[in-house]
């Protein structure tokens, strides 16, 4: 047993705190769309030359 044991109310508060401060979930679809747009732009610039 640890020195600082939390009751149910304390555990809920800690979980809520961590949920709020968690970084945004990595969105794979959005990342792929961004990479695709950059690729198409680069490809367009190459064909313009």
GISUL-V505392 format. One record per helix or strand of 2 or more residues. SS is the DSSP state (@ for helix, = for strand). FROM is the first residue (numbers start at 1). TO is the last residue. If there is no record, write none. Layout:
SS:FROM:TO
SS:FROM:TO
//
This chain:
@:8:20
@:28:48
//
